[in-house]
Amino acid sequence: MRVVTDQSRQACEHGADAQLAASQRWVTVEGKPILVGPDPEGRTIVRCPNIGPVIKPCTITLPVREGHSALIRINGQPVCFETVWGFTDGTPPGIVRYTISDAAQQLVQAGS
């Protein structure tokens, strides 16, 4: 599995991008900071097309459900893999996921 950087593409199931940011800057891949722990959570999702009279578009990422390393840590926080996923705040609640659609790097891979 590839590790995820702040240049990776994280999106809701409707294709709208989440704005990633790294909480650490000293461990990088090709100059791009690796995401750890809660970095994919609480990120703004922009321009989700899931819109309707009683439909709430995805606007924020909720806590990560899977995709953290069980072994590799940076400053005590688990490294994020391209398998990271969680739910968004879009409707229906607890159904719409966000995932990493592009790790944006090919150099660093690791096991769980």
Secondary structure, 3 states (H helix, E strand, C coil): CEECECCCEEEECCCCEECCCCCCCCCEECCEEECECCCCCCCEECCCCCCECCECCCCEEEEEEEEEEEEEEECCEEEEEEEEEEEECCCCCCCCEEEEEECCCCCCECCC
